[in-house]
Amino acid sequence: MDSRVRELREARAWSQGELAERLAVSRQTVNAIETGKYDPSLPLAFRIARLFGAPLEAIFKPGPD
């Protein structure tokens, strides 16, 4: 899955650690989402969308199979 998490995080000048704290996950989880190595659970994806004030579809897009 492709995501805009890194772009949105950097636009707010947040470190991965700061974003992780806001989402109550580890920094490694944020890194894995940003690099496409981990697809967040649906509850986590909704928390990310709420935090950035954007719909899920604006943050996450299906990647190539």
CHARMM-style PDB file with segment names, atoms N, HN, CA, C and O in Angstrom:
ATOM      1  N   MET     1       0.853  -1.172   0.000  1.00  0.00      PROA
ATOM      2  CA  MET     1       0.000   0.000   0.000  1.00  0.00      PROA
ATOM      3  C   MET     1       0.903   1.241   0.000  1.00  0.00      PROA
ATOM      4  O   MET     1       1.872   1.321   0.754  1.00  0.00      PROA
ATOM      5  N   ASP     2       0.571   2.171  -0.835  1.00  0.00      PROA
ATOM      6  HN  ASP     2      -0.216   2.106  -1.448  1.00  0.00      PROA
ATOM      7  CA  ASP     2       1.290   3.447  -0.865  1.00  0.00      PROA
ATOM      8  C   ASP     2       0.625   4.401   0.126  1.00  0.00      PROA
ATOM      9  O   ASP     2      -0.595   4.400   0.289  1.00  0.00      PROA
ATOM     10  N   SER     3       1.447   5.207   0.779  1.00  0.00      PROA
ATOM     11  HN  SER     3       2.438   5.208   0.647  1.00  0.00      PROA
ATOM     12  CA  SER     3       0.867   6.170   1.711  1.00  0.00      PROA
ATOM     13  C   SER     3       1.569   7.517   1.603  1.00  0.00      PROA
ATOM     14  O   SER     3       2.700   7.619   1.128  1.00  0.00      PROA
ATOM     15  N   ARG     4       0.864   8.541   2.058  1.00  0.00      PROA
ATOM     16  HN  ARG     4      -0.055   8.458   2.444  1.00  0.00      PROA
ATOM     17  CA  ARG     4       1.407   9.901   2.098  1.00  0.00      PROA
ATOM     18  C   ARG     4       1.804  10.284   3.515  1.00  0.00      PROA
ATOM     19  O   ARG     4       1.963  11.467   3.816  1.00  0.00      PROA
ATOM     20  N   VAL     5       1.966   9.289   4.393  1.00  0.00      PROA
ATOM     21  HN  VAL     5       1.837   8.328   4.148  1.00  0.00      PROA
ATOM     22  CA  VAL     5       2.250   9.571   5.798  1.00  0.00      PROA
ATOM     23  C   VAL     5       3.526  10.386   5.939  1.00  0.00      PROA
ATOM     24  O   VAL     5       3.540  11.379   6.666  1.00  0.00      PROA
ATOM     25  N   ARG     6       4.594   9.991   5.265  1.00  0.00      PROA
ATOM     26  HN  ARG     6       4.583   9.184   4.675  1.00  0.00      PROA
ATOM     27  CA  ARG     6       5.850  10.740   5.379  1.00  0.00      PROA
ATOM     28  C   ARG     6       5.670  12.191   4.937  1.00  0.00      PROA
ATOM     29  O   ARG     6       6.105  13.117   5.621  1.00  0.00      PROA
ATOM     30  N   GLU     7       5.033  12.373   3.805  1.00  0.00      PROA
ATOM     31  HN  GLU     7       4.679  11.620   3.250  1.00  0.00      PROA
ATOM     32  CA  GLU     7       4.802  13.725   3.273  1.00  0.00      PROA
ATOM     33  C   GLU     7       4.004  14.575   4.262  1.00  0.00      PROA
ATOM     34  O   GLU     7       4.357  15.727   4.517  1.00  0.00      PROA
ATOM     35  N   LEU     8       2.939  14.015   4.816  1.00  0.00      PROA
ATOM     36  HN  LEU     8       2.652  13.080   4.609  1.00  0.00      PROA
ATOM     37  CA  LEU     8       2.097  14.752   5.753  1.00  0.00      PROA
ATOM     38  C   LEU     8       2.835  15.032   7.055  1.00  0.00      PROA
ATOM     39  O   LEU     8       2.694  16.110   7.632  1.00  0.00      PROA
ATOM     40  N   ARG     9       3.622  14.065   7.518  1.00  0.00      PROA
ATOM     41  HN  ARG     9       3.737  13.189   7.049  1.00  0.00      PROA
ATOM     42  CA  ARG     9       4.406  14.247   8.750  1.00  0.00      PROA
ATOM     43  C   ARG     9       5.446  15.345   8.562  1.00  0.00      PROA
ATOM     44  O   ARG     9       5.585  16.224   9.413  1.00  0.00      PROA
ATOM     45  N   GLU    10       6.175  15.297   7.451  1.00  0.00      PROA
ATOM     46  HN  GLU    10       6.062  14.583   6.760  1.00  0.00      PROA
ATOM     47  CA  GLU    10       7.216  16.290   7.204  1.00  0.00      PROA
ATOM     48  C   GLU    10       6.637  17.692   7.023  1.00  0.00      PROA
ATOM     49  O   GLU    10       7.275  18.676   7.394  1.00  0.00      PROA
ATOM     50  N   ALA    11       5.431  17.791   6.455  1.00  0.00      PROA
ATOM     51  HN  ALA    11       4.912  16.991   6.153  1.00  0.00      PROA
ATOM     52  CA  ALA    11       4.784  19.091   6.275  1.00  0.00      PROA
ATOM     53  C   ALA    11       4.503  19.753   7.622  1.00  0.00      PROA
ATOM     54  O   ALA    11       4.412  20.977   7.715  1.00  0.00      PROA
ATOM     55  N   ARG    12       4.369  18.935   8.659  1.00  0.00      PROA
ATOM     56  HN  ARG    12       4.443  17.941   8.584  1.00  0.00      PROA
ATOM     57  CA  ARG    12       4.123  19.458  10.010  1.00  0.00      PROA
ATOM     58  C   ARG    12       5.402  19.543  10.831  1.00  0.00      PROA
ATOM     59  O   ARG    12       5.367  19.911  12.005  1.00  0.00      PROA
ATOM     60  N   ALA    13       6.531  19.203  10.213  1.00  0.00      PROA
ATOM     61  HN  ALA    13       6.559  18.905   9.259  1.00  0.00      PROA
ATOM     62  CA  ALA    13       7.855  19.229  10.872  1.00  0.00      PROA
ATOM     63  C   ALA    13       7.892  18.320  12.098  1.00  0.00      PROA
ATOM     64  O   ALA    13       8.533  18.645  13.097  1.00  0.00      PROA
ATOM     65  N   TRP    14       7.200  17.175  12.020  1.00  0.00      PROA
ATOM     66  HN  TRP    14       6.679  16.911  11.209  1.00  0.00      PROA
ATOM     67  CA  TRP    14       7.222  16.193  13.087  1.00  0.00      PROA
ATOM     68  C   TRP    14       8.260  15.137  12.771  1.00  0.00      PROA
ATOM     69  O   TRP    14       8.426  14.754  11.613  1.00  0.00      PROA
ATOM     70  N   SER    15       8.951  14.667  13.775  1.00  0.00      PROA
ATOM     71  HN  SER    15       8.817  14.978  14.716  1.00  0.00      PROA
ATOM     72  CA  SER    15       9.843  13.519  13.603  1.00  0.00      PROA
ATOM     73  C   SER    15       8.986  12.250  13.597  1.00  0.00      PROA
ATOM     74  O   SER    15       7.804  12.284  13.940  1.00  0.00      PROA
ATOM     75  N   GLN    16       9.596  11.144  13.206  1.00  0.00      PROA
ATOM     76  HN  GLN    16      10.556  11.116  12.927  1.00  0.00      PROA
ATOM     77  CA  GLN    16       8.867   9.878  13.276  1.00  0.00      PROA
ATOM     78  C   GLN    16       8.487   9.579  14.723  1.00  0.00      PROA
ATOM     79  O   GLN    16       7.405   9.055  14.989  1.00  0.00      PROA
ATOM     80  N   GLY    17       9.370   9.908  15.648  1.00  0.00      PROA
ATOM     81  HN  GLY    17      10.249  10.334  15.432  1.00  0.00      PROA
ATOM     82  CA  GLY    17       9.078   9.682  17.060  1.00  0.00      PROA
ATOM     83  C   GLY    17       7.895  10.497  17.548  1.00  0.00      PROA
ATOM     84  O   GLY    17       7.067  10.004  18.313  1.00  0.00      PROA
ATOM     85  N   GLU    18       7.813  11.754  17.102  1.00  0.00      PROA
ATOM     86  HN  GLU    18       8.485  12.155  16.480  1.00  0.00      PROA
ATOM     87  CA  GLU    18       6.680  12.608  17.503  1.00  0.00      PROA
ATOM     88  C   GLU    18       5.372  12.059  16.960  1.00  0.00      PROA
ATOM     89  O   GLU    18       4.365  12.025  17.667  1.00  0.00      PROA
ATOM     90  N   LEU    19       5.387  11.627  15.699  1.00  0.00      PROA
ATOM     91  HN  LEU    19       6.205  11.655  15.125  1.00  0.00      PROA
ATOM     92  CA  LEU    19       4.173  11.054  15.125  1.00  0.00      PROA
ATOM     93  C   LEU    19       3.805   9.774  15.862  1.00  0.00      PROA
ATOM     94  O   LEU    19       2.633   9.534  16.150  1.00  0.00      PROA
ATOM     95  N   ALA    20       4.790   8.967  16.162  1.00  0.00      PROA
ATOM     96  HN  ALA    20       5.742   9.162  15.927  1.00  0.00      PROA
ATOM     97  CA  ALA    20       4.534   7.718  16.882  1.00  0.00      PROA
ATOM     98  C   ALA    20       3.867   7.995  18.231  1.00  0.00      PROA
ATOM     99  O   ALA    20       2.918   7.307  18.608  1.00  0.00      PROA
ATOM    100  N   GLU    21       4.358   8.991  18.948  1.00  0.00      PROA
ATOM    101  HN  GLU    21       5.128   9.550  18.642  1.00  0.00      PROA
ATOM    102  CA  GLU    21       3.749   9.344  20.238  1.00  0.00      PROA
ATOM    103  C   GLU    21       2.297   9.758  20.059  1.00  0.00      PROA
ATOM    104  O   GLU    21       1.433   9.345  20.831  1.00  0.00      PROA
ATOM    105  N   ARG    22       2.027  10.561  19.056  1.00  0.00      PROA
ATOM    106  HN  ARG    22       2.730  10.896  18.428  1.00  0.00      PROA
ATOM    107  CA  ARG    22       0.660  11.038  18.817  1.00  0.00      PROA
ATOM    108  C   ARG    22      -0.283   9.892  18.461  1.00  0.00      PROA
ATOM    109  O   ARG    22      -1.481   9.958  18.736  1.00  0.00      PROA
ATOM    110  N   LEU    23       0.269   8.834  17.842  1.00  0.00      PROA
ATOM    111  HN  LEU    23       1.243   8.781  17.619  1.00  0.00      PROA
ATOM    112  CA  LEU    23      -0.549   7.694  17.429  1.00  0.00      PROA
ATOM    113  C   LEU    23      -0.510   6.541  18.426  1.00  0.00      PROA
ATOM    114  O   LEU    23      -1.223   5.551  18.256  1.00  0.00      PROA
ATOM    115  N   ALA    24       0.311   6.659  19.456  1.00  0.00      PROA
ATOM    116  HN  ALA    24       0.890   7.462  19.594  1.00  0.00      PROA
ATOM    117  CA  ALA    24       0.486   5.596  20.458  1.00  0.00      PROA
ATOM    118  C   ALA    24       1.002   4.305  19.827  1.00  0.00      PROA
ATOM    119  O   ALA    24       0.515   3.214  20.123  1.00  0.00      PROA
ATOM    120  N   VAL    25       2.001   4.451  18.947  1.00  0.00      PROA
ATOM    121  HN  VAL    25       2.397   5.338  18.706  1.00  0.00      PROA
ATOM    122  CA  VAL    25       2.690   3.311  18.339  1.00  0.00      PROA
ATOM    123  C   VAL    25       4.192   3.558  18.451  1.00  0.00      PROA
ATOM    124  O   VAL    25       4.617   4.616  18.913  1.00  0.00      PROA
ATOM    125  N   SER    26       4.983   2.592  18.035  1.00  0.00      PROA
ATOM    126  HN  SER    26       4.637   1.732  17.660  1.00  0.00      PROA
ATOM    127  CA  SER    26       6.432   2.762  18.090  1.00  0.00      PROA
ATOM    128  C   SER    26       6.930   3.554  16.875  1.00  0.00      PROA
ATOM    129  O   SER    26       6.250   3.638  15.852  1.00  0.00      PROA
ATOM    130  N   ARG    27       8.111   4.122  17.008  1.00  0.00      PROA
ATOM    131  HN  ARG    27       8.663   4.054  17.839  1.00  0.00      PROA
ATOM    132  CA  ARG    27       8.727   4.815  15.881  1.00  0.00      PROA
ATOM    133  C   ARG    27       8.975   3.830  14.741  1.00  0.00      PROA
ATOM    134  O   ARG    27       8.876   4.194  13.570  1.00  0.00      PROA
ATOM    135  N   GLN    28       9.295   2.588  15.084  1.00  0.00      PROA
ATOM    136  HN  GLN    28       9.375   2.293  16.036  1.00  0.00      PROA
ATOM    137  CA  GLN    28       9.530   1.567  14.061  1.00  0.00      PROA
ATOM    138  C   GLN    28       8.263   1.303  13.243  1.00  0.00      PROA
ATOM    139  O   GLN    28       8.339   1.036  12.044  1.00  0.00      PROA
ATOM    140  N   THR    29       7.111   1.379  13.889  1.00  0.00      PROA
ATOM    141  HN  THR    29       7.050   1.597  14.864  1.00  0.00      PROA
ATOM    142  CA  THR    29       5.852   1.200  13.163  1.00  0.00      PROA
ATOM    143  C   THR    29       5.651   2.329  12.165  1.00  0.00      PROA
ATOM    144  O   THR    29       5.264   2.087  11.022  1.00  0.00      PROA
ATOM    145  N   VAL    30       5.911   3.555  12.588  1.00  0.00      PROA
ATOM    146  HN  VAL    30       6.226   3.751  13.517  1.00  0.00      PROA
ATOM    147  CA  VAL    30       5.785   4.704  11.677  1.00  0.00      PROA
ATOM    148  C   VAL    30       6.748   4.529  10.499  1.00  0.00      PROA
ATOM    149  O   VAL    30       6.367   4.747   9.348  1.00  0.00      PROA
ATOM    150  N   ASN    31       7.981   4.139  10.781  1.00  0.00      PROA
ATOM    151  HN  ASN    31       8.291   3.962  11.715  1.00  0.00      PROA
ATOM    152  CA  ASN    31       8.960   3.937   9.717  1.00  0.00      PROA
ATOM    153  C   ASN    31       8.484   2.860   8.746  1.00  0.00      PROA
ATOM    154  O   ASN    31       8.593   3.031   7.532  1.00  0.00      PROA
ATOM    155  N   ALA    32       7.965   1.764   9.265  1.00  0.00      PROA
ATOM    156  HN  ALA    32       7.877   1.625  10.251  1.00  0.00      PROA
ATOM    157  CA  ALA    32       7.502   0.672   8.412  1.00  0.00      PROA
ATOM    158  C   ALA    32       6.322   1.093   7.543  1.00  0.00      PROA
ATOM    159  O   ALA    32       6.233   0.679   6.387  1.00  0.00      PROA
ATOM    160  N   ILE    33       5.418   1.905   8.076  1.00  0.00      PROA
ATOM    161  HN  ILE    33       5.491   2.242   9.014  1.00  0.00      PROA
ATOM    162  CA  ILE    33       4.295   2.412   7.282  1.00  0.00      PROA
ATOM    163  C   ILE    33       4.817   3.321   6.177  1.00  0.00      PROA
ATOM    164  O   ILE    33       4.392   3.218   5.026  1.00  0.00      PROA
ATOM    165  N   GLU    34       5.741   4.213   6.531  1.00  0.00      PROA
ATOM    166  HN  GLU    34       6.086   4.297   7.465  1.00  0.00      PROA
ATOM    167  CA  GLU    34       6.271   5.164   5.546  1.00  0.00      PROA
ATOM    168  C   GLU    34       7.050   4.474   4.433  1.00  0.00      PROA
ATOM    169  O   GLU    34       7.043   4.948   3.297  1.00  0.00      PROA
ATOM    170  N   THR    35       7.712   3.379   4.731  1.00  0.00      PROA
ATOM    171  HN  THR    35       7.718   2.994   5.654  1.00  0.00      PROA
ATOM    172  CA  THR    35       8.512   2.683   3.718  1.00  0.00      PROA
ATOM    173  C   THR    35       7.729   1.588   3.002  1.00  0.00      PROA
ATOM    174  O   THR    35       8.268   0.905   2.132  1.00  0.00      PROA
ATOM    175  N   GLY    36       6.456   1.421   3.368  1.00  0.00      PROA
ATOM    176  HN  GLY    36       6.018   1.976   4.075  1.00  0.00      PROA
ATOM    177  CA  GLY    36       5.617   0.434   2.694  1.00  0.00      PROA
ATOM    178  C   GLY    36       5.854  -0.997   3.138  1.00  0.00      PROA
ATOM    179  O   GLY    36       5.408  -1.932   2.473  1.00  0.00      PROA
ATOM    180  N   LYS    37       6.547  -1.180   4.251  1.00  0.00      PROA
ATOM    181  HN  LYS    37       6.909  -0.420   4.791  1.00  0.00      PROA
ATOM    182  CA  LYS    37       6.816  -2.531   4.746  1.00  0.00      PROA
ATOM    183  C   LYS    37       5.707  -3.039   5.659  1.00  0.00      PROA
ATOM    184  O   LYS    37       5.682  -4.218   6.011  1.00  0.00      PROA
ATOM    185  N   TYR    38       4.799  -2.163   6.039  1.00  0.00      PROA
ATOM    186  HN  TYR    38       4.819  -1.205   5.752  1.00  0.00      PROA
ATOM    187  CA  TYR    38       3.723  -2.533   6.955  1.00  0.00      PROA
ATOM    188  C   TYR    38       2.479  -1.756   6.580  1.00  0.00      PROA
ATOM    189  O   TYR    38       2.517  -0.536   6.424  1.00  0.00      PROA
ATOM    190  N   ASP    39       1.371  -2.476   6.437  1.00  0.00      PROA
ATOM    191  HN  ASP    39       1.340  -3.467   6.564  1.00  0.00      PROA
ATOM    192  CA  ASP    39       0.077  -1.831   6.227  1.00  0.00      PROA
ATOM    193  C   ASP    39      -0.599  -1.704   7.583  1.00  0.00      PROA
ATOM    194  O   ASP    39      -0.770  -2.704   8.280  1.00  0.00      PROA
ATOM    195  N   PRO    40      -0.987  -0.494   7.971  1.00  0.00      PROA
ATOM    196  CA  PRO    40      -1.593  -0.319   9.291  1.00  0.00      PROA
ATOM    197  C   PRO    40      -2.944  -1.028   9.389  1.00  0.00      PROA
ATOM    198  O   PRO    40      -3.640  -1.217   8.391  1.00  0.00      PROA
ATOM    199  N   SER    41      -3.290  -1.409  10.602  1.00  0.00      PROA
ATOM    200  HN  SER    41      -2.724  -1.256  11.413  1.00  0.00      PROA
ATOM    201  CA  SER    41      -4.621  -1.957  10.845  1.00  0.00      PROA
ATOM    202  C   SER    41      -5.646  -0.871  10.524  1.00  0.00      PROA
ATOM    203  O   SER    41      -5.302   0.309  10.441  1.00  0.00      PROA
ATOM    204  N   LEU    42      -6.875  -1.262  10.347  1.00  0.00      PROA
ATOM    205  HN  LEU    42      -7.155  -2.220  10.414  1.00  0.00      PROA
ATOM    206  CA  LEU    42      -7.924  -0.289  10.055  1.00  0.00      PROA
ATOM    207  C   LEU    42      -8.083   0.738  11.178  1.00  0.00      PROA
ATOM    208  O   LEU    42      -8.199   1.930  10.894  1.00  0.00      PROA
ATOM    209  N   PRO    43      -8.091   0.308  12.457  1.00  0.00      PROA
ATOM    210  CA  PRO    43      -8.189   1.318  13.527  1.00  0.00      PROA
ATOM    211  C   PRO    43      -7.012   2.309  13.499  1.00  0.00      PROA
ATOM    212  O   PRO    43      -7.209   3.505  13.709  1.00  0.00      PROA
ATOM    213  N   LEU    44      -5.802   1.820  13.242  1.00  0.00      PROA
ATOM    214  HN  LEU    44      -5.642   0.847  13.072  1.00  0.00      PROA
ATOM    215  CA  LEU    44      -4.653   2.718  13.177  1.00  0.00      PROA
ATOM    216  C   LEU    44      -4.757   3.636  11.959  1.00  0.00      PROA
ATOM    217  O   LEU    44      -4.435   4.821  12.051  1.00  0.00      PROA
ATOM    218  N   ALA    45      -5.197   3.111  10.836  1.00  0.00      PROA
ATOM    219  HN  ALA    45      -5.459   2.149  10.761  1.00  0.00      PROA
ATOM    220  CA  ALA    45      -5.365   3.942   9.643  1.00  0.00      PROA
ATOM    221  C   ALA    45      -6.366   5.072   9.915  1.00  0.00      PROA
ATOM    222  O   ALA    45      -6.158   6.203   9.475  1.00  0.00      PROA
ATOM    223  N   PHE    46      -7.438   4.770  10.629  1.00  0.00      PROA
ATOM    224  HN  PHE    46      -7.607   3.851  10.986  1.00  0.00      PROA
ATOM    225  CA  PHE    46      -8.413   5.815  10.977  1.00  0.00      PROA
ATOM    226  C   PHE    46      -7.806   6.843  11.921  1.00  0.00      PROA
ATOM    227  O   PHE    46      -8.085   8.035  11.790  1.00  0.00      PROA
ATOM    228  N   ARG    47      -6.974   6.403  12.877  1.00  0.00      PROA
ATOM    229  HN  ARG    47      -6.748   5.435  12.984  1.00  0.00      PROA
ATOM    230  CA  ARG    47      -6.313   7.361  13.780  1.00  0.00      PROA
ATOM    231  C   ARG    47      -5.386   8.276  12.991  1.00  0.00      PROA
ATOM    232  O   ARG    47      -5.324   9.477  13.252  1.00  0.00      PROA
ATOM    233  N   ILE    48      -4.669   7.711  12.032  1.00  0.00      PROA
ATOM    234  HN  ILE    48      -4.719   6.735  11.820  1.00  0.00      PROA
ATOM    235  CA  ILE    48      -3.776   8.518  11.186  1.00  0.00      PROA
ATOM    236  C   ILE    48      -4.592   9.544  10.405  1.00  0.00      PROA
ATOM    237  O   ILE    48      -4.230  10.719  10.349  1.00  0.00      PROA
ATOM    238  N   ALA    49      -5.688   9.100   9.809  1.00  0.00      PROA
ATOM    239  HN  ALA    49      -5.982   8.146   9.855  1.00  0.00      PROA
ATOM    240  CA  ALA    49      -6.533  10.003   9.024  1.00  0.00      PROA
ATOM    241  C   ALA    49      -7.093  11.131   9.892  1.00  0.00      PROA
ATOM    242  O   ALA    49      -7.098  12.289   9.476  1.00  0.00      PROA
ATOM    243  N   ARG    50      -7.566  10.797  11.096  1.00  0.00      PROA
ATOM    244  HN  ARG    50      -7.562   9.855  11.434  1.00  0.00      PROA
ATOM    245  CA  ARG    50      -8.087  11.831  11.998  1.00  0.00      PROA
ATOM    246  C   ARG    50      -7.001  12.819  12.387  1.00  0.00      PROA
ATOM    247  O   ARG    50      -7.228  14.028  12.405  1.00  0.00      PROA
ATOM    248  N   LEU    51      -5.820  12.297  12.699  1.00  0.00      PROA
ATOM    249  HN  LEU    51      -5.636  11.315  12.684  1.00  0.00      PROA
ATOM    250  CA  LEU    51      -4.723  13.164  13.110  1.00  0.00      PROA
ATOM    251  C   LEU    51      -4.366  14.168  12.018  1.00  0.00      PROA
ATOM    252  O   LEU    51      -4.111  15.337  12.305  1.00  0.00      PROA
ATOM    253  N   PHE    52      -4.349  13.715  10.777  1.00  0.00      PROA
ATOM    254  HN  PHE    52      -4.557  12.765  10.544  1.00  0.00      PROA
ATOM    255  CA  PHE    52      -3.987  14.602   9.670  1.00  0.00      PROA
ATOM    256  C   PHE    52      -5.196  15.337   9.086  1.00  0.00      PROA
ATOM    257  O   PHE    52      -5.036  16.176   8.200  1.00  0.00      PROA
ATOM    258  N   GLY    53      -6.398  15.031   9.570  1.00  0.00      PROA
ATOM    259  HN  GLY    53      -6.528  14.349  10.290  1.00  0.00      PROA
ATOM    260  CA  GLY    53      -7.591  15.721   9.095  1.00  0.00      PROA
ATOM    261  C   GLY    53      -7.880  15.468   7.628  1.00  0.00      PROA
ATOM    262  O   GLY    53      -8.280  16.370   6.891  1.00  0.00      PROA
ATOM    263  N   ALA    54      -7.670  14.225   7.215  1.00  0.00      PROA
ATOM    264  HN  ALA    54      -7.345  13.493   7.813  1.00  0.00      PROA
ATOM    265  CA  ALA    54      -7.877  13.874   5.806  1.00  0.00      PROA
ATOM    266  C   ALA    54      -8.586  12.521   5.723  1.00  0.00      PROA
ATOM    267  O   ALA    54      -8.451  11.695   6.626  1.00  0.00      PROA
ATOM    268  N   PRO    55      -9.337  12.291   4.650  1.00  0.00      PROA
ATOM    269  CA  PRO    55      -9.977  10.979   4.498  1.00  0.00      PROA
ATOM    270  C   PRO    55      -8.927   9.900   4.223  1.00  0.00      PROA
ATOM    271  O   PRO    55      -7.846  10.183   3.708  1.00  0.00      PROA
ATOM    272  N   LEU    56      -9.265   8.674   4.573  1.00  0.00      PROA
ATOM    273  HN  LEU    56     -10.144   8.444   4.992  1.00  0.00      PROA
ATOM    274  CA  LEU    56      -8.345   7.557   4.343  1.00  0.00      PROA
ATOM    275  C   LEU    56      -7.834   7.523   2.903  1.00  0.00      PROA
ATOM    276  O   LEU    56      -6.650   7.295   2.653  1.00  0.00      PROA
ATOM    277  N   GLU    57      -8.742   7.753   1.975  1.00  0.00      PROA
ATOM    278  HN  GLU    57      -9.703   7.938   2.179  1.00  0.00      PROA
ATOM    279  CA  GLU    57      -8.388   7.661   0.557  1.00  0.00      PROA
ATOM    280  C   GLU    57      -7.359   8.701   0.132  1.00  0.00      PROA
ATOM    281  O   GLU    57      -6.665   8.522  -0.869  1.00  0.00      PROA
ATOM    282  N   ALA    58      -7.262   9.781   0.890  1.00  0.00      PROA
ATOM    283  HN  ALA    58      -7.825   9.926   1.703  1.00  0.00      PROA
ATOM    284  CA  ALA    58      -6.272  10.824   0.571  1.00  0.00      PROA
ATOM    285  C   ALA    58      -4.891  10.483   1.141  1.00  0.00      PROA
ATOM    286  O   ALA    58      -3.898  11.111   0.775  1.00  0.00      PROA
ATOM    287  N   ILE    59      -4.828   9.500   2.024  1.00  0.00      PROA
ATOM    288  HN  ILE    59      -5.635   8.990   2.321  1.00  0.00      PROA
ATOM    289  CA  ILE    59      -3.563   9.137   2.657  1.00  0.00      PROA
ATOM    290  C   ILE    59      -3.043   7.797   2.154  1.00  0.00      PROA
ATOM    291  O   ILE    59      -1.844   7.636   1.928  1.00  0.00      PROA
ATOM    292  N   PHE    60      -3.947   6.836   1.981  1.00  0.00      PROA
ATOM    293  HN  PHE    60      -4.921   6.966   2.164  1.00  0.00      PROA
ATOM    294  CA  PHE    60      -3.547   5.482   1.594  1.00  0.00      PROA
ATOM    295  C   PHE    60      -4.130   5.122   0.236  1.00  0.00      PROA
ATOM    296  O   PHE    60      -5.306   5.360  -0.037  1.00  0.00      PROA
ATOM    297  N   LYS    61      -3.283   4.543  -0.609  1.00  0.00      PROA
ATOM    298  HN  LYS    61      -2.328   4.349  -0.387  1.00  0.00      PROA
ATOM    299  CA  LYS    61      -3.705   4.082  -1.928  1.00  0.00      PROA
ATOM    300  C   LYS    61      -3.197   2.657  -2.107  1.00  0.00      PROA
ATOM    301  O   LYS    61      -2.084   2.340  -1.687  1.00  0.00      PROA
ATOM    302  N   PRO    62      -3.995   1.800  -2.724  1.00  0.00      PROA
ATOM    303  CA  PRO    62      -3.500   0.449  -2.993  1.00  0.00      PROA
ATOM    304  C   PRO    62      -2.250   0.516  -3.874  1.00  0.00      PROA
ATOM    305  O   PRO    62      -2.205   1.259  -4.854  1.00  0.00      PROA
ATOM    306  N   GLY    63      -1.256  -0.259  -3.513  1.00  0.00      PROA
ATOM    307  HN  GLY    63      -1.293  -0.863  -2.717  1.00  0.00      PROA
ATOM    308  CA  GLY    63      -0.041  -0.311  -4.312  1.00  0.00      PROA
ATOM    309  C   GLY    63      -0.136  -1.418  -5.336  1.00  0.00      PROA
ATOM    310  O   GLY    63      -1.145  -2.118  -5.415  1.00  0.00      PROA
ATOM    311  N   PRO    64       0.920  -1.578  -6.123  1.00  0.00      PROA
ATOM    312  CA  PRO    64       0.900  -2.675  -7.101  1.00  0.00      PROA
ATOM    313  C   PRO    64       0.897  -4.032  -6.402  1.00  0.00      PROA
ATOM    314  O   PRO    64       1.537  -4.206  -5.365  1.00  0.00      PROA
ATOM    315  N   ASP    65       0.186  -4.972  -6.967  1.00  0.00      PROA
ATOM    316  HN  ASP    65      -0.334  -4.831  -7.809  1.00  0.00      PROA
ATOM    317  CA  ASP    65       0.111  -6.316  -6.359  1.00  0.00      PROA
ATOM    318  C   ASP    65       1.374  -7.095  -6.587  1.00  0.00      PROA
ATOM    319  OT1 ASP    65       1.482  -8.239  -6.145  1.00  0.00      PROA
TER     320      ASP     65
END
